Amino acid sequence: MLEYRIQQERAEELRREADRERLVREATAARRRSRAERTGERHGGERHEGEGRRSPRRWIRAA
């Protein structure tokens, strides 16, 4: 009986962890998607002059 309960708890823990990872992945994908839509990357929108592959945020931090 105790063995079974321990197994159930471990299974539940793994399920929760998997759910958390999935949520993080989905949130990251949604963020990436919305940024791409803002910059027009998703619909093949041409880039404005001086707008390279790297986002301004990245090169501000890199400088």
C-alpha positions in Angstrom: 0.0 0.0 0.0 2.8 2.4 1.0 4.7 1.5 -2.2 1.7 2.3 -4.3 1.2 5.7 -2.6 4.9 6.6 -3.2 4.5 5.7 -6.9 1.4 7.8 -7.2 3.1 10.8 -5.6 6.1 10.4 -7.9 3.9 10.1 -11.0 2.0 13.2 -9.9 5.2 15.2 -9.4 6.5 14.2 -12.8 3.2 15.2 -14.4 3.3 18.6 -12.7 6.9 19.1 -13.8 6.0 18.2 -17.4 3.0 20.6 -17.3 5.3 23.4 -16.0 7.8 22.8 -18.8 5.1 22.7 -21.4 3.7 26.0 -20.1 7.1 27.6 -20.2 7.7 26.4 -23.8 4.3 27.7 -24.9 4.8 31.1 -23.3 8.3 31.3 -24.9 6.8 30.4 -28.3 3.9 32.9 -27.9 6.4 35.7 -27.0 8.6 34.9 -30.0 5.5 34.8 -32.2 4.2 38.1 -31.0 7.6 39.8 -31.5 7.8 38.4 -35.0 4.4 39.7 -35.8 5.3 43.2 -34.4 8.4 43.3 -36.6 6.5 41.9 -39.6 8.8 38.9 -39.8 6.0 36.4 -40.0 4.2 37.9 -43.0 7.4 38.4 -45.0 7.2 42.2 -44.4 10.3 43.9 -45.6 12.7 45.3 -43.0 13.1 48.9 -42.5 16.4 50.6 -43.3 19.0 49.8 -40.7 17.0 47.0 -39.2 19.2 43.9 -39.3 18.7 40.4 -38.0 19.4 41.4 -34.4 16.8 43.2 -32.4 17.7 46.7 -31.1 17.3 45.3 -27.5 20.1 42.7 -28.2 22.6 45.1 -29.6 21.9 47.8 -27.0 22.8 45.2 -24.4 25.8 43.9 -26.3 27.3 47.5 -26.8 
